[in-house]
Structures are given as C-alpha cells and as structure tokens.
C-alpha cells in the first residue's frame, strides 16, 4: 500500500508514499485516501488532517498508466470512481485539512490544494496543472477557483499553457499560506494542525462550513461539467498521444490534430 496513515496527538496524517513512481496516484491510493478521510471525520479524537508526501515530491498526479488502462468516468460509475470519492471526501471533510507540500505537486497534486484549508509549501516545490498538454481539461473546480484566486490572465497561463509556478507564487496567489525550507515543511504543517487541539471543534466545523459555503453549489456544478469533459478527453487520440509520449520519454506530437 502506498498510502501511509497514522493518528497522533489529534492529527490524522495521510502520507503519499510511492517515491519510486514520484508518488503518482493509483486507483487503490485514491481509495485509501478517501477511506482515511472518512475515518478521520468519524474519529472524535481527530481534530485535523495532515496531507503530505515524500522529500522532494508531493505527488506527480494521477498515475498515467491508470489513465491509459483504467480511466475514471465515461460510464455510469464516473462520479463514484475512487478519484471522485477522494476529492469528494476532501471537499466535504468537516475537519480542517492542512497540506505539507514536500516537493513537486503536479495535476491533482495542485488541484487538491485548492480544497485544503491551510497549505505550506517547501521552497523546492514546483506546482503545475499540465492538463491541456496531456490532452485533458482542468478538474475538480480548478477552472472556477483558479481564475478567482489569481485572475483570468494568470489562470490561463497555468491552465492553458500549463506553466509551473513556485511556492512563493502560490502564496502570492492565495493558494498557500507560507513557504518553508524543505526540511521544515512537514513539522511546521504538523504544528499548525496540532493547534486545532486547543480550539473548540464545533466552532471550527461551523466556521469551515461558512468559509466554504457560498461556493459549495458552484463548485459541485463545475466538478460535474469538468468531469464529463475530462472523461471524454481521457479517451481522445490527443490524450493517447500525450500518454504514450510520456512513457516513451519523448515530446508529444500534436501536429496531426485539427
Ligand atoms: N504516472 C505514472 N508514472 C509516473 C508518473 C505519473 N504521473 N510520474 C512519474 N512516473 C514514473 C516515471 O514513468 C518513472 O518510471 P520509471 O522509473 O519506471 O521510468 C518514475 O516515475 C520516475 O519519474 P521520472 O520522470 O524519471 O522522474 P523525474 O525526476 O525526471 O521527473 C516529474 C519527475 C514528476 C517531473 C515527472 O515524472 C513528471 O512530469 N511526471 C508526470 C507528471 C504529470 O504529467 N502528471 C499527470 C498530471 S494530470
């Protein structure tokens, strides 16, 4: 299993641990993270959740092998797939979720940060949402939230061109709270998560709901429309070319597509 979980001092930690594949997320890993979030929510001793990765890598995003062989969506089970279950559990989690971005956060690695409450980024991290370059579209309300956070022009750089950005940029855009030296980011995020032990859980829960509430419906609506396009695009010849190019370690050739 490439997801490690542990609960210590009121904090449920979900650690992505598949360093040999740069923490690429498989179907089983999404399911494990969804289960861990549900368990954290149900456990009265848990006051906050900490999401983290490995030194130098938070996650390289969805496992591209899975995208090719077992793409989510496309059938009636699209919205029930493990990736949707994980993101839904994250979005609906009524306890604070703190992220320690230990390194590169690509694709859903950046998308998920938009749905965490507090985000701390290593000074070595790069964030990127290279969906279009993979023949795909933005996902999980990033097409709604990114323009709101950073403005339409900069969101187009990140979502159309797939330009990477730094932790300092993420702080400037309002995606992250602070940049920390790589060796300190997890401990810092953990100390922040532990602060919820000293706060009244009911008030935290209600305040989190208020912070997220006004957008909740628009977010779910956007996730549905993005999800339909994403599922269709996963099966497109453009995406196939991009995925094959990744594994053949070459640049994709989109010149034949109109
Ligand atoms: N899915 C499946 N396998 C992945 C992966 C992914 N998202 N990201 C990395 N891997 C695998 C590589 O295929 C490689 O496997 P191999 O050792 O069997 O050849 C291994 O992890 C190491 O990756 P590599 O690319 O050699 O490491 P790197 O340090 O040069 O680059 C990244 C790291 C994260 C920049 C690079 O792996 C990358 O760009 N990954 C894909 C990111 C992406 O497009 N994600 C999808 C977003 S929707």
py3Dmol code that shows the C-alpha trace and the ligand (Angstrom):
import py3Dmol

protein = """\
ATOM      1  CA  UNK A   1       0.000   0.000   0.000  1.00  0.00           C
ATOM      2  CA  UNK A   2       1.427   3.386  -0.997  1.00  0.00           C
ATOM      3  CA  UNK A   3      -0.641   5.466   1.384  1.00  0.00           C
ATOM      4  CA  UNK A   4       0.508   5.540   4.998  1.00  0.00           C
ATOM      5  CA  UNK A   5      -1.865   6.702   7.705  1.00  0.00           C
ATOM      6  CA  UNK A   6      -1.297   7.426  11.360  1.00  0.00           C
ATOM      7  CA  UNK A   7      -3.118   9.354  14.051  1.00  0.00           C
ATOM      8  CA  UNK A   8      -1.025  11.134  16.649  1.00  0.00           C
ATOM      9  CA  UNK A   9      -1.866  13.947  19.032  1.00  0.00           C
ATOM     10  CA  UNK A  10      -5.209  14.767  17.399  1.00  0.00           C
ATOM     11  CA  UNK A  11      -3.831  14.832  13.847  1.00  0.00           C
ATOM     12  CA  UNK A  12      -4.641  12.159  11.252  1.00  0.00           C
ATOM     13  CA  UNK A  13      -1.766  12.049   8.780  1.00  0.00           C
ATOM     14  CA  UNK A  14      -2.250  10.831   5.212  1.00  0.00           C
ATOM     15  CA  UNK A  15       1.166  10.316   3.646  1.00  0.00           C
ATOM     16  CA  UNK A  16       1.595   9.599  -0.059  1.00  0.00           C
ATOM     17  CA  UNK A  17       4.460   7.117  -0.206  1.00  0.00           C
ATOM     18  CA  UNK A  18       5.275   5.790  -3.666  1.00  0.00           C
ATOM     19  CA  UNK A  19       8.595   7.526  -4.270  1.00  0.00           C
ATOM     20  CA  UNK A  20       9.748   5.096  -6.980  1.00  0.00           C
ATOM     21  CA  UNK A  21       6.940   6.477  -9.197  1.00  0.00           C
ATOM     22  CA  UNK A  22       7.206  10.036  -7.905  1.00  0.00           C
ATOM     23  CA  UNK A  23       4.113   9.482  -5.754  1.00  0.00           C
ATOM     24  CA  UNK A  24       1.849   9.027  -8.803  1.00  0.00           C
ATOM     25  CA  UNK A  25      -1.647   8.254  -7.532  1.00  0.00           C
ATOM     26  CA  UNK A  26      -3.272   4.957  -8.476  1.00  0.00           C
ATOM     27  CA  UNK A  27      -6.905   3.955  -8.117  1.00  0.00           C
ATOM     28  CA  UNK A  28      -6.049   1.993  -4.944  1.00  0.00           C
ATOM     29  CA  UNK A  29      -4.284   5.029  -3.489  1.00  0.00           C
ATOM     30  CA  UNK A  30      -7.278   7.316  -4.129  1.00  0.00           C
ATOM     31  CA  UNK A  31      -9.492   4.739  -2.433  1.00  0.00           C
ATOM     32  CA  UNK A  32      -7.128   4.521   0.544  1.00  0.00           C
ATOM     33  CA  UNK A  33      -7.070   8.322   0.872  1.00  0.00           C
ATOM     34  CA  UNK A  34     -10.873   8.514   0.646  1.00  0.00           C
ATOM     35  CA  UNK A  35     -11.172   5.834   3.342  1.00  0.00           C
ATOM     36  CA  UNK A  36      -8.628   7.649   5.526  1.00  0.00           C
ATOM     37  CA  UNK A  37     -10.547  10.924   5.243  1.00  0.00           C
ATOM     38  CA  UNK A  38     -13.819   9.216   6.160  1.00  0.00           C
ATOM     39  CA  UNK A  39     -12.123   7.541   9.136  1.00  0.00           C
ATOM     40  CA  UNK A  40     -10.620  10.852  10.287  1.00  0.00           C
ATOM     41  CA  UNK A  41     -14.008  12.505  10.064  1.00  0.00           C
ATOM     42  CA  UNK A  42     -15.624   9.754  12.135  1.00  0.00           C
ATOM     43  CA  UNK A  43     -12.892   9.637  14.808  1.00  0.00           C
ATOM     44  CA  UNK A  44     -13.746  12.009  17.658  1.00  0.00           C
ATOM     45  CA  UNK A  45     -10.082  12.097  18.727  1.00  0.00           C
ATOM     46  CA  UNK A  46      -9.055  13.638  15.386  1.00  0.00           C
ATOM     47  CA  UNK A  47      -9.091  17.447  15.278  1.00  0.00           C
ATOM     48  CA  UNK A  48      -7.319  17.972  11.933  1.00  0.00           C
ATOM     49  CA  UNK A  49      -5.966  16.093   8.925  1.00  0.00           C
ATOM     50  CA  UNK A  50      -2.423  16.460   7.575  1.00  0.00           C
ATOM     51  CA  UNK A  51      -1.767  15.563   3.928  1.00  0.00           C
ATOM     52  CA  UNK A  52       1.860  15.072   2.987  1.00  0.00           C
ATOM     53  CA  UNK A  53       4.226  13.389   0.546  1.00  0.00           C
ATOM     54  CA  UNK A  54       7.886  12.386   0.398  1.00  0.00           C
ATOM     55  CA  UNK A  55      11.008  14.559   0.453  1.00  0.00           C
ATOM     56  CA  UNK A  56      11.232  16.256  -2.947  1.00  0.00           C
ATOM     57  CA  UNK A  57       7.855  15.047  -4.199  1.00  0.00           C
ATOM     58  CA  UNK A  58       4.316  15.688  -3.024  1.00  0.00           C
ATOM     59  CA  UNK A  59       2.719  13.881  -5.955  1.00  0.00           C
ATOM     60  CA  UNK A  60       3.260  13.706  -9.723  1.00  0.00           C
ATOM     61  CA  UNK A  61      -0.512  13.489 -10.102  1.00  0.00           C
ATOM     62  CA  UNK A  62      -2.676  10.731 -11.451  1.00  0.00           C
ATOM     63  CA  UNK A  63      -0.814   7.578 -12.475  1.00  0.00           C
ATOM     64  CA  UNK A  64      -0.623   7.968 -16.245  1.00  0.00           C
ATOM     65  CA  UNK A  65      -0.627   4.184 -16.697  1.00  0.00           C
ATOM     66  CA  UNK A  66      -4.016   4.121 -14.934  1.00  0.00           C
ATOM     67  CA  UNK A  67      -5.228   6.995 -17.130  1.00  0.00           C
ATOM     68  CA  UNK A  68      -4.475   4.805 -20.161  1.00  0.00           C
ATOM     69  CA  UNK A  69      -5.676   1.432 -18.953  1.00  0.00           C
ATOM     70  CA  UNK A  70      -8.362   2.215 -16.361  1.00  0.00           C
ATOM     71  CA  UNK A  71      -9.602   5.785 -16.940  1.00  0.00           C
ATOM     72  CA  UNK A  72     -12.210   7.030 -14.465  1.00  0.00           C
ATOM     73  CA  UNK A  73     -15.598   8.154 -15.697  1.00  0.00           C
ATOM     74  CA  UNK A  74     -17.148   7.563 -19.068  1.00  0.00           C
ATOM     75  CA  UNK A  75     -19.723   5.189 -17.609  1.00  0.00           C
ATOM     76  CA  UNK A  76     -22.444   5.495 -15.033  1.00  0.00           C
ATOM     77  CA  UNK A  77     -19.848   4.959 -12.319  1.00  0.00           C
ATOM     78  CA  UNK A  78     -17.823   8.046 -13.239  1.00  0.00           C
ATOM     79  CA  UNK A  79     -18.717  10.060 -10.191  1.00  0.00           C
ATOM     80  CA  UNK A  80     -18.296   7.016  -7.920  1.00  0.00           C
ATOM     81  CA  UNK A  81     -14.758   6.279  -9.049  1.00  0.00           C
ATOM     82  CA  UNK A  82     -12.074   6.351  -6.328  1.00  0.00           C
ATOM     83  CA  UNK A  83     -10.646   9.683  -7.526  1.00  0.00           C
ATOM     84  CA  UNK A  84     -14.095  11.282  -7.230  1.00  0.00           C
ATOM     85  CA  UNK A  85     -14.621   9.611  -3.858  1.00  0.00           C
ATOM     86  CA  UNK A  86     -11.314  11.003  -2.614  1.00  0.00           C
ATOM     87  CA  UNK A  87     -11.958  14.534  -3.854  1.00  0.00           C
ATOM     88  CA  UNK A  88     -15.497  14.456  -2.562  1.00  0.00           C
ATOM     89  CA  UNK A  89     -14.288  13.287   0.868  1.00  0.00           C
ATOM     90  CA  UNK A  90     -11.722  16.113   0.831  1.00  0.00           C
ATOM     91  CA  UNK A  91     -14.246  18.766  -0.199  1.00  0.00           C
ATOM     92  CA  UNK A  92     -16.827  17.519   2.311  1.00  0.00           C
ATOM     93  CA  UNK A  93     -14.380  16.946   5.184  1.00  0.00           C
ATOM     94  CA  UNK A  94     -15.742  18.925   8.118  1.00  0.00           C
ATOM     95  CA  UNK A  95     -12.381  18.978   9.922  1.00  0.00           C
ATOM     96  CA  UNK A  96      -9.521  21.251   8.870  1.00  0.00           C
ATOM     97  CA  UNK A  97      -7.195  19.755   6.264  1.00  0.00           C
ATOM     98  CA  UNK A  98      -3.599  21.002   6.328  1.00  0.00           C
ATOM     99  CA  UNK A  99      -1.233  20.213   3.438  1.00  0.00           C
ATOM    100  CA  UNK A 100       2.549  19.945   3.651  1.00  0.00           C
ATOM    101  CA  UNK A 101       3.694  20.188   0.033  1.00  0.00           C
ATOM    102  CA  UNK A 102       7.054  18.457   0.312  1.00  0.00           C
ATOM    103  CA  UNK A 103       8.046  18.852  -3.349  1.00  0.00           C
ATOM    104  CA  UNK A 104       6.554  18.854  -6.835  1.00  0.00           C
ATOM    105  CA  UNK A 105       2.764  18.940  -6.881  1.00  0.00           C
ATOM    106  CA  UNK A 106       1.508  18.167 -10.365  1.00  0.00           C
ATOM    107  CA  UNK A 107      -2.006  17.868 -11.750  1.00  0.00           C
ATOM    108  CA  UNK A 108      -4.317  16.737  -8.999  1.00  0.00           C
ATOM    109  CA  UNK A 109      -1.400  17.404  -6.621  1.00  0.00           C
ATOM    110  CA  UNK A 110      -2.057  21.114  -7.138  1.00  0.00           C
ATOM    111  CA  UNK A 111      -5.818  20.771  -7.649  1.00  0.00           C
ATOM    112  CA  UNK A 112      -6.285  19.153  -4.251  1.00  0.00           C
ATOM    113  CA  UNK A 113      -4.573  22.106  -2.540  1.00  0.00           C
ATOM    114  CA  UNK A 114      -7.438  24.344  -3.673  1.00  0.00           C
ATOM    115  CA  UNK A 115      -9.683  22.264  -1.394  1.00  0.00           C
ATOM    116  CA  UNK A 116      -7.381  22.137   1.647  1.00  0.00           C
ATOM    117  CA  UNK A 117      -7.754  24.736   4.386  1.00  0.00           C
ATOM    118  CA  UNK A 118      -4.118  25.550   5.111  1.00  0.00           C
ATOM    119  CA  UNK A 119      -1.216  24.887   2.732  1.00  0.00           C
ATOM    120  CA  UNK A 120       2.541  25.005   3.483  1.00  0.00           C
ATOM    121  CA  UNK A 121       4.970  24.565   0.609  1.00  0.00           C
ATOM    122  CA  UNK A 122       8.619  23.511   0.505  1.00  0.00           C
ATOM    123  CA  UNK A 123      10.965  26.071  -1.034  1.00  0.00           C
ATOM    124  CA  UNK A 124      11.945  23.347  -3.524  1.00  0.00           C
ATOM    125  CA  UNK A 125       8.398  22.643  -4.683  1.00  0.00           C
ATOM    126  CA  UNK A 126       7.045  23.343  -8.124  1.00  0.00           C
ATOM    127  CA  UNK A 127       3.319  23.317  -8.764  1.00  0.00           C
ATOM    128  CA  UNK A 128       1.756  22.688 -12.164  1.00  0.00           C
ATOM    129  CA  UNK A 129      -1.544  21.822 -13.781  1.00  0.00           C
ATOM    130  CA  UNK A 130      -0.436  20.452 -17.175  1.00  0.00           C
ATOM    131  CA  UNK A 131      -3.843  19.080 -18.145  1.00  0.00           C
ATOM    132  CA  UNK A 132      -4.134  20.655 -21.590  1.00  0.00           C
ATOM    133  CA  UNK A 133      -0.661  19.434 -22.595  1.00  0.00           C
ATOM    134  CA  UNK A 134      -1.883  15.938 -21.770  1.00  0.00           C
ATOM    135  CA  UNK A 135      -4.945  16.354 -23.988  1.00  0.00           C
ATOM    136  CA  UNK A 136      -7.127  16.867 -20.911  1.00  0.00           C
ATOM    137  CA  UNK A 137      -9.039  19.705 -19.224  1.00  0.00           C
ATOM    138  CA  UNK A 138      -8.925  21.211 -15.723  1.00  0.00           C
ATOM    139  CA  UNK A 139     -10.631  19.183 -12.987  1.00  0.00           C
ATOM    140  CA  UNK A 140     -12.310  19.433  -9.596  1.00  0.00           C
ATOM    141  CA  UNK A 141     -13.341  23.074  -9.923  1.00  0.00           C
ATOM    142  CA  UNK A 142      -9.865  24.390 -10.730  1.00  0.00           C
ATOM    143  CA  UNK A 143     -11.366  26.121 -13.778  1.00  0.00           C
ATOM    144  CA  UNK A 144     -13.632  28.027 -11.368  1.00  0.00           C
ATOM    145  CA  UNK A 145     -11.305  28.571  -8.404  1.00  0.00           C
ATOM    146  CA  UNK A 146      -8.045  29.426 -10.149  1.00  0.00           C
ATOM    147  CA  UNK A 147      -9.358  32.486 -12.050  1.00  0.00           C
ATOM    148  CA  UNK A 148     -10.996  33.664  -8.821  1.00  0.00           C
ATOM    149  CA  UNK A 149      -7.738  33.350  -6.903  1.00  0.00           C
ATOM    150  CA  UNK A 150      -5.210  34.720  -9.380  1.00  0.00           C
ATOM    151  CA  UNK A 151      -7.240  36.433 -12.115  1.00  0.00           C
ATOM    152  CA  UNK A 152      -8.178  35.236 -15.574  1.00  0.00           C
ATOM    153  CA  UNK A 153      -4.863  36.078 -17.254  1.00  0.00           C
ATOM    154  CA  UNK A 154      -2.625  34.212 -14.831  1.00  0.00           C
ATOM    155  CA  UNK A 155      -5.080  31.302 -14.613  1.00  0.00           C
ATOM    156  CA  UNK A 156      -4.812  30.978 -18.400  1.00  0.00           C
ATOM    157  CA  UNK A 157      -1.017  30.656 -18.091  1.00  0.00           C
ATOM    158  CA  UNK A 158      -1.399  27.862 -15.570  1.00  0.00           C
ATOM    159  CA  UNK A 159      -4.381  26.065 -17.103  1.00  0.00           C
ATOM    160  CA  UNK A 160      -3.949  26.578 -20.850  1.00  0.00           C
ATOM    161  CA  UNK A 161      -0.158  26.699 -21.139  1.00  0.00           C
ATOM    162  CA  UNK A 162       0.456  24.516 -18.069  1.00  0.00           C
ATOM    163  CA  UNK A 163       3.159  26.885 -16.789  1.00  0.00           C
ATOM    164  CA  UNK A 164       4.661  25.679 -13.491  1.00  0.00           C
ATOM    165  CA  UNK A 165       4.883  28.020 -10.518  1.00  0.00           C
ATOM    166  CA  UNK A 166       6.774  28.202  -7.230  1.00  0.00           C
ATOM    167  CA  UNK A 167       5.666  28.031  -3.629  1.00  0.00           C
ATOM    168  CA  UNK A 168       6.228  31.788  -3.352  1.00  0.00           C
ATOM    169  CA  UNK A 169       3.897  32.263  -6.349  1.00  0.00           C
ATOM    170  CA  UNK A 170       1.352  30.006  -4.647  1.00  0.00           C
ATOM    171  CA  UNK A 171       1.479  32.235  -1.554  1.00  0.00           C
ATOM    172  CA  UNK A 172       1.049  35.334  -3.719  1.00  0.00           C
ATOM    173  CA  UNK A 173      -1.976  33.779  -5.465  1.00  0.00           C
ATOM    174  CA  UNK A 174      -3.591  32.809  -2.164  1.00  0.00           C
ATOM    175  CA  UNK A 175      -3.248  29.060  -2.768  1.00  0.00           C
ATOM    176  CA  UNK A 176      -0.687  28.599   0.013  1.00  0.00           C
ATOM    177  CA  UNK A 177      -0.028  30.153   3.415  1.00  0.00           C
ATOM    178  CA  UNK A 178       3.767  30.075   3.541  1.00  0.00           C
ATOM    179  CA  UNK A 179       6.958  28.706   2.013  1.00  0.00           C
ATOM    180  CA  UNK A 180       9.258  26.764   4.352  1.00  0.00           C
ATOM    181  CA  UNK A 181      12.712  25.258   3.950  1.00  0.00           C
ATOM    182  CA  UNK A 182      12.276  21.738   2.556  1.00  0.00           C
ATOM    183  CA  UNK A 183      13.417  20.095   5.805  1.00  0.00           C
ATOM    184  CA  UNK A 184      10.921  22.030   7.916  1.00  0.00           C
ATOM    185  CA  UNK A 185       7.693  21.976   5.939  1.00  0.00           C
ATOM    186  CA  UNK A 186       6.163  18.803   7.423  1.00  0.00           C
ATOM    187  CA  UNK A 187       6.929  19.716  11.042  1.00  0.00           C
ATOM    188  CA  UNK A 188       5.619  23.231  10.510  1.00  0.00           C
ATOM    189  CA  UNK A 189       2.381  21.967   8.961  1.00  0.00           C
ATOM    190  CA  UNK A 190       2.021  19.429  11.783  1.00  0.00           C
ATOM    191  CA  UNK A 191       2.423  22.138  14.428  1.00  0.00           C
ATOM    192  CA  UNK A 192      -0.278  24.177  12.677  1.00  0.00           C
ATOM    193  CA  UNK A 193      -2.589  21.130  12.514  1.00  0.00           C
ATOM    194  CA  UNK A 194      -1.991  20.476  16.237  1.00  0.00           C
ATOM    195  CA  UNK A 195      -3.202  23.979  17.069  1.00  0.00           C
ATOM    196  CA  UNK A 196      -6.718  22.698  16.423  1.00  0.00           C
ATOM    197  CA  UNK A 197      -6.378  20.602  19.606  1.00  0.00           C
ATOM    198  CA  UNK A 198      -6.719  23.849  21.532  1.00  0.00           C
ATOM    199  CA  UNK A 199      -9.731  25.145  19.620  1.00  0.00           C
ATOM    200  CA  UNK A 200     -13.403  24.210  20.092  1.00  0.00           C
ATOM    201  CA  UNK A 201     -14.185  21.605  17.393  1.00  0.00           C
ATOM    202  CA  UNK A 202     -17.810  22.666  16.909  1.00  0.00           C
ATOM    203  CA  UNK A 203     -16.868  26.278  16.211  1.00  0.00           C
ATOM    204  CA  UNK A 204     -14.074  25.151  13.868  1.00  0.00           C
ATOM    205  CA  UNK A 205     -16.564  22.938  11.988  1.00  0.00           C
ATOM    206  CA  UNK A 206     -19.154  25.726  11.666  1.00  0.00           C
ATOM    207  CA  UNK A 207     -16.548  28.316  10.644  1.00  0.00           C
ATOM    208  CA  UNK A 208     -15.099  25.994   7.999  1.00  0.00           C
ATOM    209  CA  UNK A 209     -18.598  25.479   6.602  1.00  0.00           C
ATOM    210  CA  UNK A 210     -19.106  29.245   6.429  1.00  0.00           C
ATOM    211  CA  UNK A 211     -15.759  29.788   4.684  1.00  0.00           C
ATOM    212  CA  UNK A 212     -16.576  27.220   2.014  1.00  0.00           C
ATOM    213  CA  UNK A 213     -20.359  27.517   1.980  1.00  0.00           C
ATOM    214  CA  UNK A 214     -21.209  30.264  -0.515  1.00  0.00           C
ATOM    215  CA  UNK A 215     -19.286  28.498  -3.280  1.00  0.00           C
ATOM    216  CA  UNK A 216     -20.289  24.935  -2.492  1.00  0.00           C
ATOM    217  CA  UNK A 217     -23.012  24.613  -5.117  1.00  0.00           C
ATOM    218  CA  UNK A 218     -20.997  26.278  -7.885  1.00  0.00           C
ATOM    219  CA  UNK A 219     -18.033  24.028  -7.073  1.00  0.00           C
ATOM    220  CA  UNK A 220     -20.096  20.841  -7.354  1.00  0.00           C
ATOM    221  CA  UNK A 221     -21.723  22.011 -10.588  1.00  0.00           C
ATOM    222  CA  UNK A 222     -18.329  22.837 -12.096  1.00  0.00           C
ATOM    223  CA  UNK A 223     -16.881  19.495 -10.979  1.00  0.00           C
ATOM    224  CA  UNK A 224     -19.677  17.698 -12.818  1.00  0.00           C
ATOM    225  CA  UNK A 225     -19.203  19.606 -16.084  1.00  0.00           C
ATOM    226  CA  UNK A 226     -15.407  19.351 -15.912  1.00  0.00           C
ATOM    227  CA  UNK A 227     -15.723  15.626 -15.103  1.00  0.00           C
ATOM    228  CA  UNK A 228     -17.771  14.899 -18.213  1.00  0.00           C
ATOM    229  CA  UNK A 229     -15.268  16.656 -20.470  1.00  0.00           C
ATOM    230  CA  UNK A 230     -12.315  15.119 -18.636  1.00  0.00           C
ATOM    231  CA  UNK A 231     -13.695  11.591 -19.049  1.00  0.00           C
ATOM    232  CA  UNK A 232     -14.287  12.143 -22.765  1.00  0.00           C
ATOM    233  CA  UNK A 233     -10.843  13.682 -23.258  1.00  0.00           C
ATOM    234  CA  UNK A 234      -9.143  10.755 -21.469  1.00  0.00           C
ATOM    235  CA  UNK A 235     -10.322   8.594 -24.342  1.00  0.00           C
ATOM    236  CA  UNK A 236      -9.263  11.060 -27.053  1.00  0.00           C
ATOM    237  CA  UNK A 237      -6.452  10.453 -29.584  1.00  0.00           C
ATOM    238  CA  UNK A 238      -4.758  13.646 -28.306  1.00  0.00           C
ATOM    239  CA  UNK A 239      -4.547  12.238 -24.784  1.00  0.00           C
ATOM    240  CA  UNK A 240      -3.324   8.860 -26.067  1.00  0.00           C
ATOM    241  CA  UNK A 241      -0.508  10.608 -27.927  1.00  0.00           C
ATOM    242  CA  UNK A 242       0.434  12.568 -24.785  1.00  0.00           C
ATOM    243  CA  UNK A 243       0.397   9.492 -22.515  1.00  0.00           C
ATOM    244  CA  UNK A 244       2.409   7.370 -24.948  1.00  0.00           C
ATOM    245  CA  UNK A 245       4.932  10.182 -25.368  1.00  0.00           C
ATOM    246  CA  UNK A 246       5.356  10.356 -21.568  1.00  0.00           C
ATOM    247  CA  UNK A 247       6.237   6.678 -21.292  1.00  0.00           C
ATOM    248  CA  UNK A 248       8.396   6.761 -24.429  1.00  0.00           C
ATOM    249  CA  UNK A 249      10.214   9.747 -22.857  1.00  0.00           C
ATOM    250  CA  UNK A 250       9.685  11.950 -25.936  1.00  0.00           C
ATOM    251  CA  UNK A 251       7.853  15.177 -26.742  1.00  0.00           C
ATOM    252  CA  UNK A 252       4.251  14.604 -27.846  1.00  0.00           C
ATOM    253  CA  UNK A 253       3.423  15.422 -31.469  1.00  0.00           C
ATOM    254  CA  UNK A 254       0.041  17.127 -31.815  1.00  0.00           C
ATOM    255  CA  UNK A 255       0.702  18.366 -35.384  1.00  0.00           C
ATOM    256  CA  UNK A 256      -1.718  15.879 -36.947  1.00  0.00           C
ATOM    257  CA  UNK A 257      -4.698  17.037 -34.873  1.00  0.00           C
ATOM    258  CA  UNK A 258      -7.055  19.778 -36.055  1.00  0.00           C
TER     259      UNK A 258
END
"""
ligand_1 = """\
48
LIG
N 2.209 8.400 -13.681
C 2.898 7.231 -13.834
N 4.229 7.139 -13.672
C 4.885 8.258 -13.322
C 4.252 9.488 -13.134
C 2.843 9.537 -13.331
N 2.130 10.656 -13.138
N 5.172 10.424 -12.803
C 6.359 9.785 -12.762
N 6.189 8.470 -13.079
C 7.210 7.431 -13.156
C 8.069 7.576 -14.409
O 7.449 6.937 -15.515
C 9.326 6.902 -13.953
O 9.122 5.499 -14.015
P 10.340 4.520 -14.485
O 11.414 4.706 -13.442
O 9.707 3.175 -14.471
O 10.758 5.024 -15.849
C 9.428 7.248 -12.474
O 8.126 7.615 -12.068
C 10.335 8.431 -12.202
O 9.882 9.525 -12.998
P 10.855 10.460 -13.840
O 10.028 11.187 -14.851
O 12.016 9.659 -14.347
O 11.388 11.447 -12.683
P 11.939 12.941 -12.866
O 12.526 13.296 -11.539
O 12.774 13.085 -14.093
O 10.620 13.839 -13.102
C 8.363 14.551 -12.682
C 9.640 13.937 -12.090
C 7.302 14.477 -11.588
C 8.630 15.987 -13.098
C 7.957 13.731 -13.923
O 7.930 12.366 -13.572
C 6.619 14.084 -14.497
O 6.478 15.086 -15.175
N 5.591 13.215 -14.270
C 4.306 13.298 -14.890
C 3.515 14.452 -14.343
C 2.157 14.509 -14.984
O 2.007 14.898 -16.113
N 1.140 14.077 -14.218
C -0.211 13.974 -14.651
C -0.922 15.216 -14.341
S -2.629 15.116 -14.820
"""
view = py3Dmol.view(width=600, height=400)
view.addModel(protein, "pdb")
view.setStyle({"model": 0}, {"cartoon": {"style": "trace"}})
view.addModel(ligand_1, "xyz")
view.setStyle({"model": 1}, {"stick": {}})
view.zoomTo()
view.show()
